Each structure stands twice: as C-alpha cells, then as structure tokens.
Amino acid sequence: MADEKIKILVVDDEETVRLLFQRVLQAAGYDAVIAADGEEALSVIANGDIGVVLLDIKMPGLSGIDVLGRISTDWPNLCVIMATAVADIETGVEAMKLGAYDYITKPFDQDEALLKIRRAIQKWQERLQDKQHLLQLEQNITEQTRRLQGQFTELVSSLAREHQLLLQLAAKQETGKKSPLSGLPPELQGPISTVKEFRDALLKILHRS
C-alpha cells in the first residue's frame, strides 16, 4: 500500500507506550520512529522526512497541543493524529479544530487504532492532492494571464503605430475632406503621443462597451 511507505513519528513521554506504538506500526508495514517529548519531536520533524505524527496530548514541557500549534505553522502539510486518554476526549476534539486529522484514545485497541491511522492518512493524502491541484490551477492561470498581458501589450503597440499613421494621413489631407479618424471612437480621434496614452484610451472604450 502507498501509505505504508510513509514515515510515522510516535511522540509519547511514556516509553512503554511509544515503543508499543512503534512495534504495532512496524508490524503493520509502516516506517515508525519515536520521540520522548515535544522538543525531540520538533527536532526529528525538522531533520527528517516525516509524513505523519502520532502525538500524545499530555506531556511534560511542550504539550501535544503546543507541538500541534508549531506543526500547523511550520509544517502545515504534515498529518497529525492525537493520542489522548479516554477522560480527555474533548481535548482530542479540540485538537482536530486546531489542525489534527483525528485522535485515538489510550489505552488503545490495536485494530481500531490502525484503522483510524489509515483513514487519517488517506484523508491527508487526498487533501495534499487537492492542494497540489489547486496550486497547479493557480500557476496555470498566472501563466495564461502573463501570456495574455504580453499579447495585449503587443497588440496595443501595433494599433498605436497604425493610429500614428492615420494621424499623419489626416494631417496631409486637404481642408474640408473627411478625416480618416472620423470613424473611430472619440478617444482615438485626437493626437495620441505615447503607447500608454493609446492603451488608456482603449481601456476607456472597452470599459464603456
């Protein structure tokens, strides 16, 4: 399975718990590493290729909520799953509002915990794919807008040159004859000295239309 290649960081101040989680995850085919507290967890995340963090809520020093806040700010693409005691379920729900994908309760049922982890990873991967798709769309729009702006600039420059030629023809015409500019909108019937002025005149015409 694709999610089994993801590295999971288990963060818990209780050695027996984090080692047990590590064994369970490794037995399920995951690459699992451990950290004993929040500071160590942040160091591992900063230096490694962690994809998922299984994070205990109550720890001395930096709490799980504190670490979650740092992750949400500095590594928003990480999937965080909180681990909490049954008595602290409300805290687990609150953690999800702060950016966690799900929570599991301790003491945990191995099958249920693995199922929740797999579901959270699946949802996380789908969200990353959506973000990547949105980013690609934004890049495409930016590129197309830049291309259109370039084409518009070239078109304006070309029309401005033709307008100058019409002005020159109008200046050479005999008095009383119809000006070659008479069929143009009012903004283009007078002298225009720069491409910028011509562009502004075109924009006024387009806006009026």
PASE-765415 format. One record per residue (C-alpha): residue in three letters; x, y, z; residue number from 1. Coordinates in steps of 0.02 Angstrom, whole numbers. Each point is the difference from the previous one (the first is absolute). Layout:
N
<ALA; <X; Y; Z>; NUM>,
...
END
This chain:
209
<MET; <0; 0; 0>; 1>,
<ALA; <59; 177; -37>; 2>,
<ASP; <-29; 62; 177>; 3>,
<GLU; <115; -136; 71>; 4>,
<LYS; <149; 93; -73>; 5>,
<ILE; <-39; 153; 106>; 6>,
<LYS; <110; 30; 151>; 7>,
<ILE; <-98; 18; 161>; 8>,
<LEU; <69; 88; 154>; 9>,
<VAL; <-67; -63; 166>; 10>,
<VAL; <12; 132; 138>; 11>,
<ASP; <-37; -54; 179>; 12>,
<ASP; <88; 31; 165>; 13>,
<GLU; <-39; -177; 58>; 14>,
<GLU; <132; -117; -69>; 15>,
<THR; <-110; -155; 6>; 16>,
<VAL; <-137; 87; -99>; 17>,
<ARG; <111; 72; -137>; 18>,
<LEU; <95; -165; -21>; 19>,
<LEU; <-164; -95; -8>; 20>,
<PHE; <-68; 120; -131>; 21>,
<GLN; <161; -17; -98>; 22>,
<ARG; <-9; -190; -1>; 23>,
<VAL; <-183; 0; -50>; 24>,
<LEU; <33; 121; -144>; 25>,
<GLN; <153; -94; -59>; 26>,
<ALA; <-96; -164; 5>; 27>,
<ALA; <-131; 83; -110>; 28>,
<GLY; <135; 45; -127>; 29>,
<TYR; <31; 182; 46>; 30>,
<ASP; <168; 84; 26>; 31>,
<ALA; <-16; 60; 180>; 32>,
<VAL; <120; 106; 104>; 33>,
<ILE; <-22; 66; 177>; 34>,
<ALA; <25; 157; 105>; 35>,
<ALA; <-14; 16; 190>; 36>,
<ASP; <-61; 180; 10>; 37>,
<GLY; <-56; 150; -99>; 38>,
<GLU; <172; 77; -24>; 39>,
<GLU; <72; -163; -67>; 40>,
<ALA; <-152; -20; -112>; 41>,
<LEU; <26; 171; -78>; 42>,
<SER; <183; -38; -27>; 43>,
<VAL; <-40; -166; -87>; 44>,
<ILE; <-130; 85; -109>; 45>,
<ALA; <120; 138; -48>; 46>,
<ASN; <138; -122; -48>; 47>,
<GLY; <-97; -145; -74>; 48>,
<ASP; <-124; -50; -133>; 49>,
<ILE; <-146; -23; 119>; 50>,
<GLY; <-172; -12; -79>; 51>,
<VAL; <-109; -42; 149>; 52>,
<VAL; <15; 44; 185>; 53>,
<LEU; <-88; -104; 133>; 54>,
<LEU; <2; 127; 142>; 55>,
<ASP; <-42; -23; 184>; 56>,
<ILE; <-99; 146; 68>; 57>,
<LYS; <63; 2; 180>; 58>,
<MET; <189; 10; 16>; 59>,
<PRO; <117; 94; 116>; 60>,
<GLY; <78; 156; -75>; 61>,
<LEU; <-78; 30; -170>; 62>,
<SER; <-173; -77; -1>; 63>,
<GLY; <-72; -87; -150>; 64>,
<ILE; <-108; 153; -34>; 65>,
<ASP; <156; 110; 3>; 66>,
<VAL; <88; -115; -123>; 67>,
<LEU; <-156; -6; -110>; 68>,
<GLY; <2; 190; -7>; 69>,
<ARG; <181; 1; -58>; 70>,
<ILE; <-33; -135; -130>; 71>,
<SER; <-153; 92; -67>; 72>,
<THR; <105; 157; -22>; 73>,
<ASP; <167; -70; -61>; 74>,
<TRP; <-49; -165; -82>; 75>,
<PRO; <-182; 19; -53>; 76>,
<ASN; <8; -149; -118>; 77>,
<LEU; <34; -125; 140>; 78>,
<CYS; <-138; -118; 53>; 79>,
<VAL; <-21; 8; 190>; 80>,
<ILE; <-99; -128; 99>; 81>,
<MET; <-22; 35; 185>; 82>,
<ALA; <8; -134; 136>; 83>,
<THR; <-101; 37; 156>; 84>,
<ALA; <-70; -86; 153>; 85>,
<VAL; <-185; -42; -2>; 86>,
<ALA; <-31; 136; 130>; 87>,
<ASP; <74; 133; -117>; 88>,
<ILE; <-104; -35; -156>; 89>,
<GLU; <-60; 181; -2>; 90>,
<THR; <182; 54; -14>; 91>,
<GLY; <22; -119; -148>; 92>,
<VAL; <-150; 78; -87>; 93>,
<GLU; <69; 173; 34>; 94>,
<ALA; <168; -55; -74>; 95>,
<MET; <-90; -46; -161>; 96>,
<LYS; <-67; 178; -9>; 97>,
<LEU; <181; 59; 13>; 98>,
<GLY; <58; -105; -147>; 99>,
<ALA; <14; -182; 56>; 100>,
<TYR; <-77; -127; -119>; 101>,
<ASP; <-68; -116; 134>; 102>,
<TYR; <32; -66; 175>; 103>,
<ILE; <15; -171; 81>; 104>,
<THR; <-31; -42; 182>; 105>,
<LYS; <115; -87; 123>; 106>,
<PRO; <2; -139; 49>; 107>,
<PHE; <-28; -39; -183>; 108>,
<ASP; <-66; -146; -98>; 109>,
<GLN; <133; -42; -130>; 110>,
<ASP; <-119; -37; -143>; 111>,
<GLU; <-105; 154; 33>; 112>,
<ALA; <154; 110; 16>; 113>,
<LEU; <74; -65; -163>; 114>,
<LEU; <-166; 26; -89>; 115>,
<LYS; <-9; 181; 60>; 116>,
<ILE; <181; 29; -51>; 117>,
<ARG; <-31; -70; -174>; 118>,
<ARG; <-157; 106; -22>; 119>,
<ALA; <90; 156; 60>; 120>,
<ILE; <143; -33; -122>; 121>,
<GLN; <-121; -27; -143>; 122>,
<LYS; <-90; 164; 40>; 123>,
<TRP; <167; 88; 17>; 124>,
<GLN; <61; -64; -169>; 125>,
<GLU; <-163; 55; -83>; 126>,
<ARG; <18; 173; 77>; 127>,
<LEU; <180; 14; -61>; 128>,
<GLN; <-55; -51; -175>; 129>,
<ASP; <-138; 132; 4>; 130>,
<LYS; <125; 132; 56>; 131>,
<GLN; <121; -51; -138>; 132>,
<HIS; <-139; 6; -129>; 133>,
<LEU; <-53; 173; 61>; 134>,
<LEU; <181; 60; -5>; 135>,
<GLN; <18; -64; -178>; 136>,
<LEU; <-160; 90; -52>; 137>,
<GLU; <63; 161; 78>; 138>,
<GLN; <165; -19; -93>; 139>,
<ASN; <-91; -33; -164>; 140>,
<ILE; <-109; 154; 24>; 141>,
<THR; <151; 107; 43>; 142>,
<GLU; <93; -62; -154>; 143>,
<GLN; <-149; 27; -115>; 144>,
<THR; <-30; 173; 72>; 145>,
<ARG; <182; 46; -29>; 146>,
<ARG; <-10; -64; -179>; 147>,
<LEU; <-160; 96; -33>; 148>,
<GLN; <75; 158; 73>; 149>,
<GLY; <149; -20; -117>; 150>,
<GLN; <-114; -26; -149>; 151>,
<PHE; <-106; 150; 49>; 152>,
<THR; <156; 108; 15>; 153>,
<GLU; <58; -53; -173>; 154>,
<LEU; <-173; 33; -72>; 155>,
<VAL; <-9; 172; 79>; 156>,
<SER; <172; 45; -66>; 157>,
<SER; <-49; -56; -175>; 158>,
<LEU; <-165; 97; 4>; 159>,
<ALA; <89; 153; 69>; 160>,
<ARG; <119; -2; -149>; 161>,
<GLU; <-147; -13; -121>; 162>,
<HIS; <-86; 142; 91>; 163>,
<GLN; <154; 108; -25>; 164>,
<LEU; <-6; -38; -186>; 165>,
<LEU; <-182; 54; -6>; 166>,
<LEU; <45; 161; 89>; 167>,
<GLN; <135; 33; -129>; 168>,
<LEU; <-122; -32; -142>; 169>,
<ALA; <-129; 114; 81>; 170>,
<ALA; <130; 139; 15>; 171>,
<LYS; <39; -12; -186>; 172>,
<GLN; <-181; 4; -56>; 173>,
<GLU; <-73; 153; -80>; 174>,
<THR; <-109; 110; 108>; 175>,
<GLY; <-183; -46; -6>; 176>,
<LYS; <24; -183; -41>; 177>,
<LYS; <-61; -132; 121>; 178>,
<SER; <135; -53; 123>; 179>,
<PRO; <53; -184; -3>; 180>,
<LEU; <-20; 7; 189>; 181>,
<SER; <-183; 50; -5>; 182>,
<GLY; <-62; -179; 6>; 183>,
<LEU; <95; -36; 160>; 184>,
<PRO; <-66; 21; 178>; 185>,
<PRO; <22; 178; 68>; 186>,
<GLU; <147; -53; 110>; 187>,
<LEU; <100; -45; -156>; 188>,
<GLN; <-43; 147; -112>; 189>,
<GLY; <128; 118; 74>; 190>,
<PRO; <190; -6; 10>; 191>,
<ILE; <73; -133; 113>; 192>,
<SER; <185; 13; 35>; 193>,
<THR; <43; -159; 96>; 194>,
<VAL; <-47; -184; 1>; 195>,
<LYS; <-58; 20; 181>; 196>,
<GLU; <-122; 137; -49>; 197>,
<PHE; <-64; -110; -141>; 198>,
<ARG; <-20; -147; 120>; 199>,
<ASP; <-95; 108; 125>; 200>,
<ALA; <-114; 61; -139>; 201>,
<LEU; <-36; -180; -53>; 202>,
<LEU; <-38; -50; 180>; 203>,
<LYS; <-125; 143; 14>; 204>,
<ILE; <-84; -58; -159>; 205>,
<LEU; <-7; -180; 59>; 206>,
<HIS; <-66; 53; 170>; 207>,
<ARG; <-137; 104; -82>; 208>,
<SER; <-49; -147; -109>; 209>,
END
